Structure formats: structure tokens, C-alpha cells
Amino acid sequence: MVGFTERERYRVLNRRKMISSQMTKCIALILSGGSGSRFGSNIPKQYHHLNGKSVLRHAIDAFIDHESVDSVRVVVRPGDEELYQSAVQNVQILPSVEGGETRQISTLNGLRSFSNTPPDIVLIHDGARPFPSKTLISEIVKNLKTKIAVVPTIPLYDTLKLISNNGLIIDTVDRSRVVRAQTPQGFRYQEIFNAHLKFLGHNYSDDATIAEKAGIEVTQVAGHEDNIKITHSKDINRAKEIIGVDKMIVRTGIGFDVHAFGQGTHIILGGIKIKFHRGLLGHSDADTLLHALTDAILGAICREDIGFHFPPTDPKWADADSAIFLKHAANMLDQLGGFITSLDSTIICENPKIAPHRDAICKNIAKILNLPKDRISVKATTTEQLGFTGREDGLAAQAIATVMLPSSL
């Protein structure tokens, strides 16, 4: 909704949904319980950023923006709560539900959470599918007015071969009767909930299978090739093609910050507390590294500097956690439709020694920004005892942010 604030957008969507809910209450249940082991990243694939927001957030927004969907709930893997909270900032959805050891248990946990106030229909969707189209969602909801279960499918065009355990081809499969199943899979709520309860303890790969085992007739509708599931890292390239990331440009920004040493027992760098015989002087927590990174991002999007957004004369920011500043800059980038591709930084000091803390600092910055750790570089150097850092009067940090922004800006 171009031109609307987040609050106005929510109110408009709410009015639409109040009207639609008088007819049929529809809930979207999004499963975000996978570990993404095949994706090859230090964070699960559904939290990987794609054009400025996570894969999961793309999926959530598709349902929030649909007039037939009354509300959205996400099932979250235990241990992913902070990643999840970062992904759903400034979005109005139902509280999350904890996932289980299998997809089937996670789905049942989600379905059970509605048992006291059951919806008429539920759309069960994989959080690693970022692009369920409005047309597809509409088609599933429309069919559920007369059907119990509806699944989007894609035909197969390649010849299919059946192979033996030792890798030999033993038969050719009739592809005219084989399709690929996608999500969202739509169901009358009570029927699919009962089916899940009946087959508790099994480990079926999708909800349509459970419906089939329960004797429920499952109707297929046409899926879409762009409704891809992110499984391997190469799938991100396909996703970028779909949303037109190739129409983006590279921007860079430079940040630099200095803080003097004072009395204290520790310093904070990159959000990590480091024991030291001195502290850093500053209005906030004096995190020199996060300040430099914040200015680098602000520089890349040409949005003034950290002092403009968080004036040191404002008592509101006294002793503030500098992660607030960094998140603010990242959110501004996100609102412009951009995203961070890499952050490079150098800490300049004689002491304390940074090497023992480098990994923890990188991990924490990645956590703050919901980025893969391999996009964060933290280096350290000295000035060979020259200048104020050489005299150990204080320390400095410099940073370079590389971002992608829509070429239309």
C-alpha cells in the first residue's frame, strides 16, 4: 500500500478483514521450525535476508496483505526466538507457537493453539516459501467454500525414472499422473485438526498426506513456478530473479568514531563486554565499533550521521545500548528497499587485544542485524605507538558498509 504508514496500512487491512471475517474466518499458519541444514548457513534459511527482509517476512507479508486472511500465526523452532523477533518487527500478527521435533508435531502445535476459538479454514504454509501469490491464496480460499482440502500443484515435464538401491534405472514413471505439491495447503480447520490428532506420532512430509490418510478428498489447484521453496543456497539466486534484485545498485558508506579512555573496569565493542583496566568515555555506552558501523550504513543511504539521529545532548540516549543505533540505521535501509551485503571494520588501539574477542563480536553484530556471520568482518591494528591511540589515550574504529538499493532511488 504505497503512501500508507504502517499504522494506516494495518487499519485499512483490519477493516477489510472485519468484513471478510463475517463470512469465513481464515487463519494462515506459517511453519518456521526447520533448521535449514541443507542451506549451508549459520542461520536457518527462513531468516536469510532477501531484498532487505527475511524469507519468512516475505511469506508473512503475503498473507497479511490478503483481504481473505484474518490473522497469521508462526510456529517457531525452539532457540530461534531472537531471529524470529527480528524478522517480525513492526508487523501485527498473533503470538508465535513453539515448534516440535518434526514438521508434523509443529503443525499440530499450531493447530491446537486455535482449538478454543477455531477458525473456519486454515492455510498451512512453509516459512521457506517467500512468494505465495495473492492469486494463489484467493484460489485456495475460494475452493475451500465447497471443498475440505485444497493443495496447489505443479506439473512435471521431465521424464521420470525409478531407480534401484544401487542406482540402476529399473522403470519409467508415468509423469502425467505425478505433480509437485506446494504450500499454502488449505483445509477446513476441524477436519485437518482431527486428522492430525488421529495420526499423531507419524512423520508425514506434508499436511495433504495426513488428509489423504484420514480419507479426506484433496482437491488440487494450479500452483505457480515462482512459489519456490528455499532449500539450498542456490535457490536464493532464483528468488532474487523473481523480485528483481538485478535492478538494484551498489552503494558504500564510511564510518569513523573515536572515544577516550577513562575510569572503569571494562569496555564495550560490538556489543561485547571486554574486561579492561579502563573504560571508554561517552554519552551512550561508548561502543566505538557500533558507532562507526552505524555511520557507515547511514552514509551508504545518505541519511546524515549518528549524531543527527541520536544527539549526545539528548538525555534520552544517556548510557544507551549502541545496538539501538545500529538497528535504526539498518531499519532505514530496509524501509528504502535495500539490504546489507557486507560490513568491514577495523578497530585501532594498542590495548586491549581484540583477537580473542573477534569471533564473539562478529557473531553479535550478525545477531543484531539478522545477517549471516560471513558478511561481517572485524579487524584490528595498532598505530605502532604513534598518536593518541599509540599513547593509549583512547581507541578508534573505522567501518565500510556495502549495501544494495533499488536503482530507482
Residue pairs with C-beta under 8 A, 6 or more apart in sequence:
1 8
1 9
1 12
1 65
4 12
6 90
10 92
13 64
13 65
13 67
16 67
17 67
17 69
17 70
17 71
20 26
20 67
20 68
20 70
21 70
24 68
24 120
24 121
24 141
24 144
24 145
25 70
25 119
25 120
25 121
26 68
26 69
26 70
26 119
26 120
26 121
26 122
26 123
26 141
27 69
27 70
27 71
27 72
27 73
27 114
27 119
27 121
27 122
27 123
27 189
28 63
28 69
28 71
28 72
28 73
28 122
28 123
28 125
28 184
29 73
29 74
29 75
29 107
29 110
29 111
29 122
29 123
29 124
29 125
30 56
30 59
30 60
30 63
30 72
30 73
30 74
30 75
30 125
30 126
30 127
31 74
31 75
31 99
31 103
31 106
31 107
31 110
31 124
31 125
31 126
31 127
32 44
32 46
32 56
32 74
32 75
32 76
32 77
32 80
32 84
32 99
32 127
33 75
33 76
33 77
33 99
33 100
33 103
33 106
34 44
34 45
34 46
34 77
34 103
34 127
34 128
35 44
35 77
36 43
36 44
36 45
36 46
36 128
38 231
38 232
39 45
39 48
39 230
39 231
39 232
39 233
40 232
40 233
41 48
41 233
41 372
42 366
42 372
42 373
42 374
43 83
43 366
43 370
43 372
44 77
44 80
44 83
45 55
45 128
45 230
45 231
46 54
46 55
46 56
46 59
46 127
46 128
46 230
47 54
47 55
47 56
47 80
47 83
47 84
47 86
47 87
47 370
48 54
48 55
48 230
48 236
48 372
49 339
49 340
49 370
49 371
50 58
50 130
50 236
50 239
50 240
50 243
50 245
50 339
51 240
51 243
51 245
51 248
51 337
51 339
51 404
52 333
52 334
52 336
52 337
52 338
52 339
53 61
53 87
53 334
53 339
54 86
54 87
54 370
55 127
55 128
55 130
55 230
55 239
56 74
56 84
56 87
56 88
56 127
56 128
56 130
57 87
57 88
57 91
58 130
58 131
59 125
59 126
59 127
59 128
59 129
59 130
59 131
59 132
60 72
60 74
60 87
60 88
60 91
60 93
61 91
62 130
62 131
62 132
62 133
62 134
62 137
63 69
63 72
63 123
63 125
63 132
63 137
63 184
64 72
64 91
64 92
64 93
65 134
66 134
66 137
66 138
68 137
68 138
68 141
69 123
69 137
70 119
71 93
71 94
72 93
72 94
73 93
73 94
73 95
73 96
73 97
73 110
73 113
73 114
74 84
74 88
74 93
74 96
74 97
74 127
75 96
75 97
75 98
75 99
75 106
75 107
75 109
75 110
76 84
76 96
76 97
76 98
76 99
77 99
77 106
78 98
78 99
81 96
82 367
83 370
84 96
86 370
87 370
89 331
97 109
97 110
97 113
98 109
99 105
99 106
99 109
100 106
100 108
100 109
102 203
103 203
103 205
103 206
104 196
104 199
104 202
104 203
104 204
104 210
107 124
107 196
107 207
108 196
108 197
108 200
110 124
111 122
111 189
111 192
111 193
111 196
112 193
114 122
114 189
114 193
115 193
118 189
118 190
118 193
119 189
120 188
120 189
121 141
121 144
121 186
121 187
121 188
121 189
122 186
122 187
122 189
122 192
123 137
123 140
123 141
123 184
123 185
123 186
124 183
124 184
124 185
124 186
124 187
124 192
124 207
125 132
125 183
125 184
125 185
126 183
126 229
128 229
128 230
128 231
129 182
129 183
129 227
129 228
129 229
129 230
130 228
130 230
130 239
131 226
131 227
131 228
131 239
131 242
131 243
132 183
132 184
132 227
133 224
133 226
133 227
135 224
136 152
136 184
136 221
136 223
136 224
136 227
137 184
139 152
139 221
139 222
140 150
140 152
140 184
140 185
140 186
140 221
141 186
143 150
143 186
143 219
143 221
144 150
144 186
144 187
144 188
147 217
147 219
148 187
148 188
148 191
148 211
148 216
148 217
149 185
149 186
149 187
149 188
149 191
149 192
149 208
149 211
149 216
149 217
149 218
149 219
150 185
150 186
150 187
150 218
150 219
150 220
150 221
151 181
151 182
151 185
151 186
151 208
151 218
151 219
151 220
151 221
152 181
152 182
152 183
152 184
152 185
152 220
152 221
152 222
152 223
152 224
152 227
153 179
153 180
153 181
153 182
153 220
153 221
153 222
153 223
154 179
154 180
154 182
154 223
154 224
154 225
155 179
155 180
156 175
156 178
156 179
156 180
157 175
158 175
159 172
159 175
160 172
160 173
160 174
160 175
160 178
161 169
161 171
161 172
161 173
162 169
162 170
162 171
162 172
162 173
163 169
163 170
164 170
179 220
180 223
181 206
181 208
181 223
182 223
182 224
182 227
182 229
183 206
185 206
185 207
185 208
187 207
187 211
191 211
191 214
191 216
192 207
192 210
192 211
192 216
194 214
195 210
195 211
195 213
195 214
195 216
196 207
196 210
198 214
199 210
199 213
199 214
202 210
202 213
204 210
204 213
208 218
211 218
212 218
226 242
228 235
228 238
228 239
228 242
229 235
230 236
230 239
240 246
245 404
247 406
247 407
248 338
248 404
248 405
248 406
248 407
249 404
249 405
249 406
249 407
250 341
250 402
250 403
250 404
251 300
251 301
251 338
251 402
251 403
251 404
251 405
252 299
252 300
252 400
252 401
252 402
252 403
253 295
253 296
253 297
253 298
253 299
253 300
253 301
253 400
253 401
253 403
254 295
254 296
254 299
254 398
254 399
254 400
255 291
255 292
255 293
255 294
255 295
255 296
255 297
255 298
255 299
255 397
255 398
255 399
255 400
255 401
256 292
256 295
256 396
256 397
256 398
256 399
257 288
257 289
257 291
257 292
257 295
257 306
257 396
257 397
258 288
258 388
258 394
258 395
258 396
259 280
259 281
259 282
259 286
259 288
259 394
259 395
260 280
260 281
260 393
260 394
261 278
261 279
261 280
261 281
261 392
261 393
261 394
261 395
262 278
262 279
262 280
262 281
263 278
263 279
264 276
264 278
264 279
264 280
265 275
265 276
265 277
265 279
266 273
266 274
266 275
266 276
266 279
267 273
267 274
267 276
267 278
267 279
267 280
267 286
267 352
267 395
268 274
268 280
268 285
268 286
268 287
268 322
269 287
269 288
269 289
269 347
269 354
269 357
269 361
269 397
270 287
270 289
270 290
270 357
270 360
270 361
270 362
270 364
270 365
270 378
271 287
271 290
271 321
271 322
271 323
271 361
271 364
271 365
271 368
272 357
272 360
272 361
272 364
274 352
274 357
275 352
276 351
276 352
279 286
280 286
280 287
280 288
280 394
280 395
281 394
283 312
283 317
283 318
284 310
284 312
284 317
284 318
284 319
284 320
284 321
284 322
284 325
285 319
285 320
285 321
285 322
287 322
288 347
288 395
288 396
288 397
289 345
289 347
289 361
289 378
289 397
289 399
290 322
290 323
290 325
290 326
290 365
291 306
291 322
291 325
291 397
292 345
292 397
292 398
292 399
293 326
293 329
293 343
293 345
293 365
293 399
293 401
294 306
294 322
294 325
294 326
294 328
294 329
295 305
295 306
295 399
296 343
296 345
296 399
296 400
296 401
297 326
297 329
297 330
297 332
297 333
297 340
297 401
297 403
298 304
298 305
298 306
298 309
298 329
298 332
299 305
299 401
300 333
300 401
300 402
300 403
300 405
301 329
301 332
301 333
301 336
301 338
301 403
301 405
303 309
303 329
303 332
306 325
306 329
309 325
309 328
309 329
310 317
310 320
310 324
310 325
310 328
311 317
323 368
326 365
326 368
326 369
327 368
327 369
330 340
330 369
333 339
333 340
333 403
333 405
336 405
336 406
336 409
337 405
337 406
337 409
338 403
338 404
338 405
338 406
339 403
339 404
340 369
340 371
340 375
340 401
340 402
340 403
341 375
341 402
341 403
341 404
342 375
342 376
342 377
342 401
342 402
343 365
343 369
343 371
343 375
343 376
343 377
343 399
343 400
343 401
343 402
344 377
344 379
344 399
344 400
344 402
345 377
345 378
345 379
345 397
345 398
345 399
345 400
346 378
346 379
346 380
346 381
346 397
346 398
346 399
347 354
347 378
347 379
347 380
347 381
347 395
347 396
347 397
348 380
348 381
348 382
348 383
348 389
348 395
348 396
348 397
348 398
349 380
349 382
349 389
349 392
349 394
349 395
349 396
350 382
350 383
350 385
350 389
350 390
350 392
351 392
353 380
354 361
354 378
354 380
355 380
358 378
358 380
361 378
362 373
362 376
362 377
362 378
363 373
365 371
365 376
365 378
366 372
366 373
366 375
366 376
382 389
382 390
383 389
383 390
384 390
385 391
388 394
389 395
389 396
